[in-house]
Amino acid sequence: MKDPSDLPPLRWPLLEGRRVILTGGAGGIGRATATLFAQMGARVALLDAAATTPQVADGLGRGHLGIVADVADSASCNAAIAEADRAFGGLDVLVTMAGTVHPGGIADVTDDAWRETIDMHLTGTFNACRGAIPALKRNGAGVIVCMSSIAGQRGGGLRGGTHYAAAKAGVIGLVRAMARELAPDGIRANAVAPGAIHTDKRSFADMNAGLAAQIPMGRVGTSEEVARVFLFLASDLASYMTGAVVDVNGGLHIH
Ligand SMILES: NC(=O)c1ccc[n+]([C@@H]2O[C@H](COP(=O)([O-])OP(=O)(O)OC[C@H]3O[C@@H](n4cnc5c(N)ncnc54)[C@H](O)[C@@H]3O)[C@@H](O)[C@H]2O)c1
């Protein structure tokens, strides 16, 4: 058993010197997470399909990187990871959150919508993890934190449809398998499952007024509140956590 006194002391800022890849980093929760990680001392490479990704990275300050890439395409994803690895001289943390929510009951989900959603969320997460793991192993330690959703835990029901729920449940299975397989390499893997989260791009104001009433905390969450949980899991605060799925839902799903 590791003696608690063997634990390296916590450093402040919590991610000082850590080299991070963040997929979906130009989006609502992604940008909030990138901003917090940069404030906490990390160098962040944003990997996102949005053409604005380099400008978003510039907005974080000096030393960060914005790479336009498609996580659903393994060649594009691998090339972007290699670019970040080269530029930073290694990688410590991978955060995956690329992808947007898709509604639809099972009868309404077309072949194309199914493939697109699974590709974006599940294959995209797989591509990013498989692509980054060799660099984390080379490093001798590393952290993976993947975005799932309450939809993957309870079967959709907010905005996410059947295909979205299936993809996000798949992310949880992938994270658990990686946690088991990679622990001997010093790599931790955890998932985050948010409920309804307000972003600068997406508000829940259009949803039925009863939504807030269903949430024990009486409100939707913010991107910054999700970003803080990603920070916790990416940092040494969570040094004995792997294979976990952390809820960030104001009590909407207590299980
Ligand atoms: N907002 C919520 O309520 C909520 C709740 C639970 C989970 N989530 C999950 O959080 C993540 C971020 O959500 P958000 O609300 O910030 O969404 P968002 O639409 O603001 O951001 C998503 C980002 O992913 C990028 N992206 C999409 N497909 C991509 C691809 N193939 N390759 C690379 N980049 C791609 C987009 O360009 C965008 O910048 C998603 O995985 C979403 O499913 C969101």
The ligand as an ORCA input file, in Angstrom:
! r2SCAN-3c Opt
* xyz 0 1
  N     -24.698     21.575    -22.585
  C     -25.243     20.554    -21.947
  O     -26.335     20.659    -21.350
  C     -24.546     19.221    -21.901
  C     -24.987     18.266    -20.969
  C     -24.348     17.031    -20.923
  C     -23.301     16.757    -21.776
  N     -22.918     17.705    -22.674
  C     -21.802     17.346    -23.560
  O     -20.765     18.308    -23.376
  C     -20.017     18.463    -24.581
  C     -19.938     19.923    -24.955
  O     -21.262     20.428    -25.016
  P     -21.559     21.976    -25.289
  O     -22.914     22.228    -24.770
  O     -20.411     22.784    -24.837
  O     -21.653     21.932    -26.896
  P     -21.144     22.980    -28.000
  O     -21.962     22.693    -29.206
  O     -21.128     24.369    -27.461
  O     -19.634     22.537    -28.260
  C     -19.311     21.363    -28.924
  C     -18.004     21.586    -29.675
  O     -17.631     20.327    -30.289
  C     -17.144     20.628    -31.594
  N     -17.305     19.447    -32.444
  C     -18.472     18.873    -32.857
  N     -18.204     17.810    -33.625
  C     -16.850     17.713    -33.711
  C     -15.963     16.836    -34.380
  N     -16.425     15.800    -35.111
  N     -14.627     17.028    -34.239
  C     -14.142     18.052    -33.493
  N     -14.950     18.939    -32.857
  C     -16.278     18.764    -32.961
  C     -17.974     21.806    -32.077
  O     -17.310     22.510    -33.133
  C     -18.125     22.627    -30.802
  O     -17.108     23.595    -30.682
  C     -20.702     17.562    -25.614
  O     -20.034     16.315    -25.654
  C     -22.105     17.400    -25.044
  O     -22.700     16.211    -25.507
  C     -23.496     18.927    -22.763
*
